[in-house]
């Protein structure tokens, strides 16, 4: 009975390590994100170059039209002072991003997006925060 429990624990640890990617030596890095509860990055349209330029497409999932007022983080961003309807996409572009390496090396970028949303005639300010991760191109 004791050996059964020990084998079960070893199997669970092995499965957990496999899920975390510990055994994926040399595998390619996929583009992912964390955060961004309302403004969702379109992962197939995220590109970060080795020279530090990035472009990303986001979708307004806030439920109403927004006006982007500021974008900042690990890059110098051009603020797209545009109105974006619910469900529409908008582009965020940055230069001088804090990345280094060669093509395929992983990057991590923090991005903050400040915007105003109008709901029932009331304007409220919000800030989205998130991390983009993926391979340099």
C-alpha positions as CSV (number, residue, x, y, z in Angstrom):
1,X,0.0,0.0,0.0
2,X,2.8,2.4,0.9
3,X,4.5,1.7,-2.5
4,X,1.3,2.5,-4.3
5,X,1.1,6.0,-2.7
6,X,4.8,6.6,-3.5
7,X,4.2,5.6,-7.2
8,X,1.1,7.8,-7.4
9,X,3.0,10.9,-6.0
10,X,5.9,10.3,-8.4
11,X,3.4,10.1,-11.3
12,X,1.6,13.3,-10.3
13,X,4.9,15.2,-10.0
14,X,6.0,13.9,-13.4
15,X,2.7,15.0,-15.0
16,X,2.9,18.4,-13.3
17,X,6.5,18.9,-14.6
18,X,5.5,17.9,-18.1
19,X,2.6,20.4,-18.1
20,X,4.9,23.1,-17.0
21,X,7.2,22.4,-19.9
22,X,10.2,21.4,-17.9
23,X,10.9,18.5,-20.3
24,X,10.4,20.5,-23.5
25,X,14.1,21.3,-24.0
26,X,14.7,23.2,-27.2
27,X,11.0,23.5,-28.1
28,X,9.8,26.7,-29.8
29,X,8.3,29.5,-27.7
30,X,4.7,30.3,-28.4
31,X,3.1,33.7,-28.1
32,X,1.0,34.1,-24.9
33,X,-0.4,36.8,-22.7
34,X,-1.5,37.3,-19.1
35,X,-3.7,40.1,-17.8
36,X,-5.6,42.3,-20.3
37,X,-9.1,41.4,-18.9
38,X,-11.1,43.6,-21.4
39,X,-8.6,44.5,-24.2
40,X,-7.5,41.2,-25.7
41,X,-4.3,40.9,-27.7
42,X,-4.7,39.0,-31.0
43,X,-1.7,36.6,-30.5
44,X,-1.3,35.8,-34.2
45,X,-0.9,39.6,-34.8
46,X,1.8,40.2,-32.2
47,X,5.4,40.8,-33.5
48,X,8.5,41.8,-31.6
49,X,11.6,42.3,-33.6
50,X,15.2,41.8,-32.4
51,X,15.9,45.5,-33.0
52,X,13.3,46.4,-30.3
53,X,10.2,47.3,-32.5
54,X,6.9,45.8,-31.7
55,X,3.4,45.8,-33.1
56,X,0.3,44.2,-31.6
57,X,-3.4,44.1,-32.5
58,X,-5.9,44.3,-29.6
59,X,-9.7,43.8,-29.6
60,X,-12.0,46.0,-27.5
61,X,-13.9,43.6,-25.3
62,X,-15.1,46.3,-22.9
63,X,-18.7,46.2,-24.0
64,X,-18.8,49.8,-25.3
65,X,-16.8,52.3,-27.3
66,X,-13.5,53.4,-25.7
67,X,-11.0,56.2,-26.4
68,X,-7.4,55.2,-25.8
69,X,-5.6,58.0,-23.9
70,X,-2.2,56.4,-23.1
71,X,0.0,53.3,-23.7
72,X,3.2,52.7,-21.8
73,X,5.4,50.0,-20.5
74,X,8.6,48.3,-21.7
75,X,8.6,50.2,-25.0
76,X,8.1,53.7,-26.2
77,X,4.6,53.6,-27.6
78,X,2.9,55.9,-30.1
79,X,-0.5,56.6,-28.4
80,X,-3.3,55.8,-30.8
81,X,-5.7,58.5,-29.6
82,X,-8.6,56.9,-31.3
83,X,-12.1,55.8,-30.6
84,X,-12.6,52.1,-30.8
85,X,-16.1,50.5,-30.9
86,X,-16.9,47.4,-29.0
87,X,-15.5,44.3,-30.8
88,X,-13.3,46.4,-33.1
89,X,-9.5,45.9,-33.3
90,X,-6.8,48.6,-32.8
91,X,-3.1,48.5,-33.3
92,X,-0.4,49.3,-30.7
93,X,3.1,50.1,-32.0
94,X,6.2,50.5,-29.9
95,X,9.9,51.2,-30.4
96,X,12.9,50.8,-28.2
97,X,11.4,47.8,-26.4
98,X,13.4,46.2,-23.6
99,X,14.4,43.0,-25.5
100,X,17.6,41.4,-26.5
101,X,18.7,38.3,-28.3
102,X,18.4,36.6,-31.7
103,X,15.4,35.4,-33.7
104,X,13.5,32.8,-31.7
105,X,14.7,33.9,-28.2
106,X,11.9,34.6,-25.8
107,X,10.7,38.1,-24.9
108,X,8.6,39.5,-22.0
109,X,6.9,42.9,-22.3
110,X,4.8,44.7,-19.8
111,X,2.1,46.9,-21.4
112,X,-0.3,49.4,-19.8
113,X,-3.3,50.8,-21.8
114,X,-5.3,53.7,-20.3
115,X,-8.7,54.4,-21.9
116,X,-12.0,56.1,-21.2
117,X,-15.3,54.3,-21.7
118,X,-18.7,55.9,-22.0
119,X,-21.6,54.0,-20.5
120,X,-25.1,55.5,-19.9
121,X,-23.7,59.0,-20.6
122,X,-21.0,58.6,-17.9
123,X,-17.3,58.6,-18.8
124,X,-15.0,56.5,-16.7
125,X,-11.3,56.0,-16.9
126,X,-9.7,52.5,-16.8
127,X,-6.2,51.0,-17.1
128,X,-5.4,47.6,-18.5
129,X,-2.2,45.8,-17.6
130,X,-0.7,42.7,-19.1
131,X,2.4,40.8,-20.2
132,X,3.1,39.6,-23.7
133,X,5.5,36.7,-24.1
134,X,6.8,35.0,-27.2
135,X,9.7,34.5,-29.6
136,X,11.6,37.4,-31.1
137,X,11.2,37.7,-34.9
